[in-house]
């Protein structure tokens, strides 16, 4: 009985020894490979977490710079600096154009916007502001990819170009912009399309009602209510009018 028990113990020891040797052999042959795979996965996860944090910081910094920008030139710089931050490029460009248009409507030079004294626009500044606004509106329109999410952005830019054309007494250019706005908004925002058609029908009346800013600094500035105005998009709605940061949409 003792011999059988001793034989079983020895057989068990041999089996365990063989298992240990097999494990050591496998560990030496395949262990480094599996260890490397685990390390690569851990590194990839750490890099992904850091990339997400960097992306969030990048987006937050972009919008912070936008909120801190007051002049059209600085807004355009922000749009060019962050072309991949969702709706930011389009919103910044539209905001820049709107500031130029508001300056024309108020007959107020942006050079004196931060000073205590209001400086009336010169003829040269008025032309520069209108041309600058028109150029920026055109850039937003040129980036249109036809997506429904960009309808408000593009229609806003088209209304803006029409307002610039009206300020320049260019009836045909204003009519073309309103026609394009109506066509672009028809499928998604029929009410905007109808508004564009109503403005198109009253172009001559609107232009006749506009009193251009007087050349004399002592004259009364143009009433802003009498001038054509583009649509205004609240920056708070930026996320709803264009794809998010991950979509890499064009400005």
C-alpha positions in Angstrom: 0.0 0.0 0.0 2.8 2.3 0.8 4.6 1.5 -2.4 1.5 2.3 -4.5 1.1 5.6 -2.6 4.8 6.4 -3.1 4.4 5.6 -6.8 1.4 8.0 -7.1 3.3 10.8 -5.4 6.3 10.4 -7.7 4.0 10.3 -10.8 2.3 13.5 -9.6 5.6 15.2 -9.1 6.7 14.2 -12.6 3.5 15.6 -14.0 3.8 18.9 -12.2 7.4 19.2 -13.2 6.5 18.5 -16.9 3.7 21.2 -16.7 6.1 23.7 -15.2 8.6 23.0 -17.9 6.0 23.4 -20.6 4.8 26.7 -19.1 8.3 28.0 -18.9 9.0 26.9 -22.5 5.8 28.7 -23.7 6.6 31.7 -21.6 10.1 32.0 -23.2 8.8 31.5 -26.7 5.5 33.5 -26.7 5.5 35.5 -23.5 7.4 38.5 -24.8 5.0 38.7 -27.8 1.9 38.8 -25.6 3.6 41.2 -23.2 4.4 43.5 -26.1 0.7 43.3 -27.3 -0.5 44.3 -23.8 2.0 47.2 -23.6 0.9 48.4 -27.0 -2.7 48.4 -26.1 -2.0 50.3 -22.9 0.0 52.9 -24.7 -2.7 53.2 -27.4 -5.3 53.8 -24.6 -3.2 56.4 -22.9 -2.6 58.2 -26.2 -6.3 58.1 -27.0 -7.2 59.6 -23.6 -4.6 62.3 -24.1 -5.8 63.1 -27.6 -9.4 63.5 -26.4 -8.2 65.8 -23.7 -6.2 67.8 -26.2 -9.1 68.0 -28.6 -11.4 69.3 -25.9 -8.8 71.9 -24.8 -8.3 72.8 -28.5 -12.0 73.4 -29.1 -12.4 75.3 -25.8 -9.4 77.5 -26.7 -10.8 78.2 -30.1 -14.2 79.4 -28.8 -12.5 81.4 -26.1 -10.5 83.3 -28.7 -13.6 83.8 -30.7 -15.5 85.3 -27.7 -12.5 87.6 -27.0 -12.3 88.9 -30.5 -13.9 92.3 -31.2 -12.8 93.4 -34.6 -13.6 91.8 -37.9 -9.9 91.2 -38.7 -9.4 89.3 -35.5 -12.5 87.2 -36.1 -11.3 86.3 -39.5 -7.9 85.4 -38.0 -9.7 83.0 -35.6 -11.7 81.4 -38.4 -8.4 80.8 -40.4 -6.6 79.5 -37.3 -9.3 76.9 -36.4 -10.7 75.6 -39.6 -11.6 72.3 -38.1 -13.6 73.4 -35.0 -17.2 72.6 -36.1 -19.2 75.7 -36.9 -16.6 78.2 -35.6 -15.1 79.3 -38.9 -18.5 80.1 -40.4 -19.8 81.7 -37.3 -16.7 83.9 -36.9 -16.7 85.0 -40.5 -20.4 85.8 -40.4 -19.8 87.8 -37.2 -17.0 89.7 -38.8 -19.2 90.6 -41.8 -22.0 91.6 -39.5 -19.7 94.0 -37.6 -18.7 95.7 -40.9 -22.3 96.0 -41.9 -23.3 97.4 -38.5 -20.6 100.0 -38.8 -22.0 101.0 -42.2 -25.5 101.2 -40.8 -24.4 103.3 -37.9 -22.0 105.4 -40.0 -19.4 104.7 -37.4 -15.7 103.9 -38.0 -14.4 100.8 -36.3 -11.2 102.8 -35.7 -13.1 104.7 -33.0 -15.2 101.8 -31.7 -13.2 101.6 -28.4 -12.7 105.3 -27.9 -15.0 107.7 -26.2 -15.7 109.7 -29.4 -17.6 108.3 -32.3 -15.8 108.7 -35.6 -18.0 108.9 -38.7 -17.2 106.7 -41.7 -15.2 108.1 -44.6 -16.2 107.2 -48.1 -13.1 105.0 -48.3 -13.9 103.1 -45.1 -17.5 102.6 -46.2 -16.3 101.0 -49.4 -13.8 98.9 -47.6 -16.4 97.7 -45.0 -18.9 96.7 -47.7 -16.3 95.0 -49.8 -14.9 93.2 -46.8 -18.3 92.0 -45.8 -19.2 90.9 -49.3 -15.9 89.0 -49.6 -16.4 87.1 -46.3 -20.0 86.3 -47.1 -18.8 84.9 -50.4 -16.2 82.7 -48.6 -18.9 81.2 -46.5 -21.1 80.5 -49.5 -18.2 79.0 -51.5 -17.7 76.4 -48.7 -21.3 75.2 -48.9 -21.4 71.4 -49.4 -25.2 71.3 -49.7 -25.7 69.6 -46.3 -29.0 70.5 -44.5 -27.1 71.3 -41.4 -25.4 74.3 -43.1 -28.6 75.8 -44.5 -28.8 78.6 -42.0 -25.2 79.5 -42.4 -25.4 79.7 -46.1 -28.8 81.5 -46.2 -27.5 84.0 -43.7 -24.5 84.7 -45.9 -26.7 85.1 -49.0 -28.9 87.5 -47.2 -25.8 89.4 -46.2 -24.6 89.6 -49.8 -28.0 90.9 -50.8 -27.8 93.6 -48.1 -24.4 94.6 -49.3 -25.7 94.8 -52.9 -28.6 97.0 -51.7 -26.3 99.3 -49.9 -24.4 99.7 -53.2 -27.6 100.2 -55.1 -27.0 97.0 -57.1 -30.5 95.7 -57.7 -29.5 92.8 -59.9 -26.9 91.5 -57.5 -29.3 91.7 -54.6 -32.0 89.9 -56.6 -29.6 87.1 -57.5 -28.6 86.6 -53.8 -32.2 86.5 -52.7 -33.0 84.0 -55.4 -30.1 81.8 -54.3 -31.2 82.1 -50.7 -34.8 81.1 -51.5 -33.6 78.0 -53.5 -31.1 77.0 -50.7 -33.7 77.3 -47.9 -36.7 75.9 -49.7 -36.3 72.2 -48.6 -35.3 72.8 -45.0 -36.7 76.2 -44.1 -39.6 77.2 -46.3 -40.3 80.3 -44.2 -36.9 81.6 -44.9 -37.4 80.9 -48.6 -40.6 82.9 -48.5 -38.9 85.8 -46.6 -36.2 85.9 -49.3 -38.8 86.1 -52.0 -40.6 88.9 -50.2 -37.3 90.9 -49.9 -36.6 90.2 -53.6 -40.0 91.7 -54.6 -39.3 94.9 -52.6 -35.7 95.6 -53.6 -36.4 98.8 -55.4 -38.5 100.1 -52.5 -35.9 99.2 -49.9 -33.1 100.9 -51.9 -35.1 104.0 -52.4 -35.7 104.2 -48.7 -32.0 104.0 -47.8 -30.3 107.3 -47.1 -26.5 106.9 -47.6 -24.3 108.3 -44.9 -23.5 111.9 -45.4 -20.0 113.0 -46.2 -20.0 115.8 -43.6 -19.0 114.7 -40.1 -21.6 117.1 -38.7 -24.5 115.5 -40.5 -26.9 113.1 -38.9 -25.9 109.4 -39.3 -28.1 107.1 -41.3 -31.0 105.5 -39.4 -30.0 101.8 -39.0 -33.6 100.7 -39.2 -33.8 102.0 -42.8 -30.9 99.9 -44.1 -31.2 96.2 -45.2 -30.0 93.7 -42.7 -28.8 90.1 -43.1 -30.0 87.4 -40.8 -28.2 87.1 -37.5 -27.2 83.7 -36.1 -26.8 83.4 -32.4 -23.4 81.9 -31.6 -25.1 79.8 -29.0 -26.8 77.9 -31.8 -23.5 77.2 -33.6 -23.6 73.5 -32.8 -27.0 73.1 -34.4 -26.1 74.7 -37.7 -23.0 72.8 -38.7 -21.3 69.5 -37.9 -19.3 69.1 -34.8 -15.5 69.2 -34.4 -15.0 65.6 -35.4 -16.6 66.1 -38.8 -13.8 68.3 -40.0 -16.2 70.4 -41.9 -15.0 73.3 -44.0 -15.4 76.8 -42.8 
